[in-house]
Amino acid sequence: MIAFPLMLGGAWNHGLAPEVFLKPVLVELGANCPVRGLYLLDSDYETPDGLEEWVEEARRFL
């Protein structure tokens, strides 16, 4: 199973949460997380910086 650790939050100081907290849980459940986790601010999740690059990286695994 392939999973993508994605999180939505309110402040950038939680930006490592997908990698540090969510990805290990997904791996423990048997998922393969082939790309880095993505953290988006809830205030600008519709047009965030860096989203296009992340999608291009993740697209190889879809």
C-alpha positions, 0 to 999 in steps of 0.5 A, spaced: 500 500 500 502 506 498 500 512 502 502 520 502 503 523 509 499 530 508 497 534 514 493 541 514 495 546 520 495 553 522 502 555 523 509 553 519 512 551 526 508 544 525 511 543 518 515 537 520 509 533 523 507 529 517 514 526 517 516 526 524 509 524 526 504 521 521 509 518 516 511 513 522 504 511 523 503 510 516 509 505 515 507 501 522 500 500 519 504 497 513 504 503 508 510 505 503 511 512 503 515 514 497 515 521 498 516 526 503 510 528 507 506 535 505 504 540 510 499 546 508 497 552 512 489 552 512 489 559 510 492 558 503 491 551 502 488 552 495 494 555 492 500 554 497 507 554 495 511 548 493 505 544 491 506 543 484 513 540 485 510 536 491 505 533 486 510 532 480 514 528 485 508 524 488 505 523 481 510 517 479 507 513 484 500 514 483 
